[in-house]
Amino acid sequence: MAKVLVVYCSLSGNTKAAAEAVAAGAREAGARVAVKTGAEAVPEDLTACDAVALGSYDAFSYMGGGLKDFLDRAFYPTQGQVQDKPYAAFLTHGGGGKAAGSIEEVAKAFRLKPVCAPVLVKNRPEGGAVAELKALGARLAAAAGK
Ligand SMILES: Cc1cc2nc3c(=O)[nH]c(=O)nc-3n(C[C@H](O)[C@H](O)[C@H](O)COP(=O)(O)O)c2cc1C
């Protein structure tokens, strides 16, 4: 079964809710899913998965520290092992949303391969935003199974 990793950071729960929606979409599409905060995740989680979702809140137009810390710790230990691994980014924000670009830039440094455009959600995901996040999870599950 394809393995999807969802790594995220969240201070007040919006991005946690988004991560849970991504995970639900990937599970419903048939993947085995691990959901971890940036603080919980270790570099081996990234090498072991078949696809990864990277999620954050917008923090001064950059990704939050929890996700950044994980990506910093994972960079050297995973070098040469994650090239072309499918990934997708998701972000919650308060009205800006520019931080998605920072996740995309770092993903490029890892040489991860985007499966879709980032999903941006203002504050807590509801309704259509939950559907978009679940679709992102399903896209990742499909890419992970290839
Ligand atoms: C320190 C800090 C900086 C923030 N900077 C931005 C920002 O630059 N642009 C924006 O749209 N929202 C910004 N926000 C709002 C959060 O991104 C938004 O409320 C987000 O949904 C919070 O996610 P969380 O509940 O997962 O922590 C900021 C919030 C914090 C705590």
Ligand as a Chemical Component Dictionary entry (heavy atoms), coordinates in Angstrom:
data_LIG
# 
_chem_comp.id                   LIG 
_chem_comp.type                 NON-POLYMER 
_chem_comp.pdbx_formal_charge   0 
_chem_comp.three_letter_code    LIG 
# 
loop_
_chem_comp_atom.comp_id 
_chem_comp_atom.atom_id 
_chem_comp_atom.alt_atom_id 
_chem_comp_atom.type_symbol 
_chem_comp_atom.charge 
_chem_comp_atom.model_Cartn_x 
_chem_comp_atom.model_Cartn_y 
_chem_comp_atom.model_Cartn_z 
_chem_comp_atom.pdbx_ordinal 
LIG C1  C1  C 0 3.382  34.998 14.147 1  
LIG C2  C2  C 0 2.303  34.997 13.124 2  
LIG C3  C3  C 0 2.505  35.626 11.907 3  
LIG C4  C4  C 0 1.498  35.627 10.936 4  
LIG N1  N1  N 0 1.738  36.211 9.726  5  
LIG C5  C5  C 0 0.792  36.130 8.760  6  
LIG C6  C6  C 0 1.058  36.660 7.456  7  
LIG O1  O1  O 0 2.137  37.197 7.185  8  
LIG N2  N2  N 0 0.098  36.559 6.515  9  
LIG C7  C7  C 0 -1.119 35.970 6.772  10 
LIG O2  O2  O 0 -1.952 35.889 5.884  11 
LIG N3  N3  N 0 -1.397 35.451 7.996  12 
LIG C8  C8  C 0 -0.469 35.514 8.987  13 
LIG N4  N4  N 0 -0.733 34.990 10.234 14 
LIG C9  C9  C 0 -2.050 34.339 10.464 15 
LIG C10 C10 C 0 -1.964 32.825 10.407 16 
LIG O3  O3  O 0 -1.219 32.374 9.292  17 
LIG C11 C11 C 0 -3.366 32.206 10.343 18 
LIG O4  O4  O 0 -4.158 32.629 11.413 19 
LIG C12 C12 C 0 -3.268 30.684 10.319 20 
LIG O5  O5  O 0 -4.480 30.116 9.878  21 
LIG C13 C13 C 0 -2.935 30.113 11.693 22 
LIG O6  O6  O 0 -2.805 28.730 11.567 23 
LIG P1  P1  P 0 -2.759 27.754 12.833 24 
LIG O7  O7  O 0 -4.113 27.851 13.516 25 
LIG O8  O8  O 0 -2.518 26.412 12.252 26 
LIG O9  O9  O 0 -1.664 28.211 13.725 27 
LIG C14 C14 C 0 0.250  35.007 11.216 28 
LIG C15 C15 C 0 0.055  34.397 12.466 29 
LIG C16 C16 C 0 1.077  34.378 13.406 30 
LIG C17 C17 C 0 0.853  33.677 14.716 31 
# 
loop_
_chem_comp_bond.comp_id 
_chem_comp_bond.atom_id_1 
_chem_comp_bond.atom_id_2 
_chem_comp_bond.value_order 
_chem_comp_bond.pdbx_ordinal 
LIG C1  C2  SING 1  
LIG C2  C3  SING 2  
LIG C2  C16 DOUB 3  
LIG C3  C4  DOUB 4  
LIG C4  N1  SING 5  
LIG C4  C14 SING 6  
LIG N1  C5  DOUB 7  
LIG C5  C6  SING 8  
LIG C5  C8  SING 9  
LIG C6  O1  DOUB 10 
LIG C6  N2  SING 11 
LIG N2  C7  SING 12 
LIG C7  O2  DOUB 13 
LIG C7  N3  SING 14 
LIG N3  C8  DOUB 15 
LIG C8  N4  SING 16 
LIG N4  C9  SING 17 
LIG N4  C14 SING 18 
LIG C9  C10 SING 19 
LIG C10 O3  SING 20 
LIG C10 C11 SING 21 
LIG C11 O4  SING 22 
LIG C11 C12 SING 23 
LIG C12 O5  SING 24 
LIG C12 C13 SING 25 
LIG C13 O6  SING 26 
LIG O6  P1  SING 27 
LIG P1  O7  DOUB 28 
LIG P1  O8  SING 29 
LIG P1  O9  SING 30 
LIG C14 C15 DOUB 31 
LIG C15 C16 SING 32 
LIG C16 C17 SING 33 
# 
